[in-house]
């Protein structure tokens, strides 16, 4: 995944129209999405449970223009410990991106509620999760996935956590076929399987182009992932915090 660029951009394109100027990315991973967001001129709060990922993002920003680094703030965050999110309130995120994170959380509704209670009023959430429980297999287990989602199960989790769901659809039908082949047919394939990783690198070049045609056709029925856009509903006792105007990479 660290060598992939087109596929992370494809995922971001699924939600970018709903994002505002102050974006909280949950799970920075290899940093591709954060860098894309910064290049679009947005302020970004990049968080992760893994300090190594945060440090890698900091180092990668040394290769980017300083103007972009000045719009990035980096912080540790554990969705299973909402107490770690209190320090994020001053950022006043008007939007959130959360890609392939929620499936790693045992209590997903509790995590979604904690996100809801940390963002600014009426903030937008762009979330992507793995689709279809029937695709669950060895690679999911190795990745630490508790579950895969359907459109209805993701909608229900969001609604139960205070979010109003605007759109919810499947994406990447061809990727789902490849996942089924390696995960359910071969069965012996794991995340470190050479054939799997070679195909992922190849897919970075051509899969987003194919998905441009297949996503509209299969959005209601089938795909590797489910993507949803949701808006934060009202909550009581929402804390009013001063706006953090200029996040700094150096300060974090």
C-alpha positions in Angstrom: 0.0 0.0 0.0 2.9 2.4 0.7 3.8 2.3 -3.1 0.2 2.9 -4.3 -0.9 6.4 -5.3 -3.7 6.2 -7.8 -5.9 3.9 -5.6 -5.7 6.1 -2.5 -6.6 9.1 -4.8 -9.6 7.1 -6.2 -10.8 6.4 -2.6 -10.5 10.1 -1.7 -12.4 11.1 -4.9 -15.4 9.1 -3.5 -15.9 11.6 -0.7 -13.9 14.8 -1.6 -17.0 16.7 -2.8 -18.4 16.5 0.7 -15.3 17.7 2.5 -14.8 21.2 3.9 -11.6 23.2 4.6 -10.7 21.6 8.0 -10.4 17.8 7.5 -9.7 15.3 10.2 -8.2 12.1 8.8 -8.6 9.1 11.1 -5.9 6.6 10.3 -3.2 8.3 8.3 -1.6 4.9 7.4 1.1 5.6 4.8 0.2 9.3 4.4 -1.1 9.3 0.8 -4.5 10.7 1.7 -3.2 13.4 4.0 -0.8 14.6 1.3 -3.6 14.7 -1.3 -5.7 16.8 1.0 -2.9 19.2 1.7 -2.3 19.6 -2.0 -5.9 20.6 -2.4 -5.3 23.5 0.0 -7.1 22.1 3.1 -6.1 22.2 6.7 -5.5 18.6 7.9 -5.5 17.0 11.3 -3.8 13.6 10.8 -4.4 11.0 13.5 -3.5 7.4 14.1 -3.1 4.9 16.8 0.4 3.9 15.5 3.1 6.4 16.3 5.3 4.9 13.5 2.6 6.0 11.0 2.6 9.5 12.4 6.3 9.8 12.4 6.4 8.6 8.8 3.9 11.3 7.8 6.0 13.9 9.5 9.1 12.7 7.6 7.4 12.6 4.3 6.2 16.2 4.7 9.8 17.3 4.6 9.7 16.6 0.9 6.6 18.8 0.4 6.4 22.6 0.2 6.6 24.3 3.7 3.2 26.0 3.0 1.6 22.5 3.1 3.4 21.4 6.2 2.1 24.5 8.0 -1.5 23.3 7.4 -0.9 19.9 8.9 -1.3 18.9 12.5 -0.5 15.4 13.7 -1.8 13.7 16.9 -2.2 10.3 18.5 -5.8 9.0 18.6 -7.3 5.7 19.7 -11.0 5.3 18.7 -11.4 2.6 21.3 -10.4 5.2 24.0 -12.5 8.3 23.3 -10.5 10.0 26.1 -7.7 10.4 23.6 -9.9 12.6 21.4 -10.5 15.4 23.8 -7.4 17.2 22.7 -8.7 17.2 19.1 -11.7 19.4 19.9 -9.9 22.7 19.2 -9.3 21.8 15.6 -13.1 22.1 15.0 -13.1 19.7 12.1 -15.8 20.5 9.6 -15.2 17.1 7.9 -13.7 13.7 8.5 -12.2 11.0 6.3 -12.1 7.5 7.8 -10.9 4.9 5.3 -10.6 1.2 6.2 -10.4 1.9 9.9 -13.9 1.1 11.5 -13.6 -2.6 10.7 -10.6 -2.8 13.1 -12.8 -1.5 16.0 -14.6 -4.0 18.2 -17.3 -1.5 19.3 -17.9 0.4 16.1 -20.9 2.4 17.2 -19.1 3.7 20.3 -16.3 4.9 18.0 -18.7 6.6 15.6 -20.4 8.4 18.5 -17.0 9.6 19.8 -16.1 10.9 16.3 -19.5 12.6 16.2 -19.0 14.3 19.5 -15.5 15.6 18.5 -16.3 17.4 15.3 -17.9 20.8 14.6 -21.7 21.0 14.3 -23.1 19.7 11.0 -19.6 18.2 10.1 -19.5 15.7 7.2 -18.1 12.2 7.5 -16.7 10.4 4.5 -16.2 6.8 5.5 -15.1 3.7 3.5 -15.2 0.1 5.0 -14.8 -3.4 3.5 -17.9 -4.9 2.0 -19.8 -8.2 2.2 -19.4 -10.6 5.1 -19.2 -13.5 2.6 -15.8 -12.1 1.5 -14.4 -12.4 5.0 -11.4 -14.8 5.2 -7.8 -15.2 6.0 -6.6 -11.8 4.8 -9.3 -10.1 6.9 -8.2 -12.1 9.9 -4.5 -11.2 9.3 -5.5 -7.5 8.9 -7.3 -7.5 12.3 -10.8 -7.1 10.8 -13.7 -7.7 13.2 -16.3 -7.6 10.3 -17.2 -6.6 6.8 -20.2 -4.4 6.1 -23.2 -4.2 3.9 -24.9 -0.9 2.9 -27.6 -1.5 5.4 -25.3 -2.5 8.3 -23.1 0.6 7.8 -26.2 2.9 7.5 -27.5 1.4 10.8 -24.2 1.9 12.6 -24.1 5.5 11.5 -27.7 6.3 12.4 -27.4 4.6 15.8 -24.4 6.9 16.5 -26.0 10.2 15.7 -25.1 10.6 12.0 -27.6 11.4 9.2 -26.7 9.3 6.2 -26.7 11.2 2.9 -25.4 8.5 0.5 -24.3 4.9 0.9 -23.0 2.7 -2.0 -20.7 0.0 -3.0 -17.5 0.7 -5.0 -14.8 -1.4 -6.8 -16.7 -4.5 -8.0 -13.7 -5.9 -9.8 -11.6 -5.6 -6.6 -14.2 -7.7 -4.8 -13.8 -10.5 -7.4 -10.0 -10.5 -6.8 -10.5 -10.5 -3.0 -13.0 -13.4 -3.3 -10.5 -15.4 -5.4 -7.5 -14.9 -3.1 -9.5 -15.0 0.2 -12.2 -17.6 -0.5 -11.0 -19.7 -3.5 -7.3 -20.0 -2.9 -7.7 -19.7 0.8 -3.9 -20.1 1.3 -3.3 -16.5 0.2 -2.4 -14.1 3.0 -1.5 -10.4 3.1 2.2 -11.2 2.5 1.4 -13.4 -0.5 3.6 -12.4 -3.4 0.9 -12.8 -6.0 -1.5 -10.7 -4.0 0.9 -7.9 -3.6 2.0 -7.9 -7.2 -1.7 -7.7 -8.3 -2.3 -4.8 -5.8 0.6 -2.8 -7.4 -0.7 -3.5 -10.9 -4.3 -2.6 -9.8 -3.0 0.8 -8.6 -2.5 1.6 -12.3 -5.6 0.3 -13.9 -8.3 -0.4 -11.3 -9.4 3.2 -10.8 -9.9 3.5 -14.5 -12.1 0.4 -14.7 -14.0 1.4 -11.6 -15.0 4.7 -13.4 -17.3 2.5 -15.5 -18.2 -0.3 -13.1 -19.0 1.8 -10.0 -22.2 3.3 -11.4 -23.5 -0.1 -12.5 -22.9 -2.0 -9.3 -23.2 0.7 -6.6 -26.4 -0.8 -5.1 -25.4 -4.5 -5.1 -21.7 -5.3 -5.1 -18.2 -4.0 -4.4 -15.0 -4.5 -2.4 -15.9 -1.5 -0.2 -18.9 0.5 1.1 -18.6 4.2 1.0 -20.9 6.6 2.9 -21.3 10.3 3.3 -23.0 11.3 6.6 -23.7 14.6 8.4 -23.3 15.0 12.2 -26.7 15.4 13.9 -27.3 17.6 16.9 -26.0 16.6 20.3 -26.6 18.0 23.7 -23.9 19.8 25.7 -21.7 20.3 22.7 -18.6 22.0 23.9 -17.7 25.3 22.3 -14.0 25.4 21.9 -11.8 28.1 20.4 -10.8 27.5 16.7 -7.3 26.3 16.2 -6.4 28.5 13.3 -3.0 27.4 12.0 -2.0 23.8 12.8 1.7 23.3 12.8 3.7 20.2 12.0 6.6 21.4 14.2 4.3 22.0 17.2 3.0 18.4 17.0 
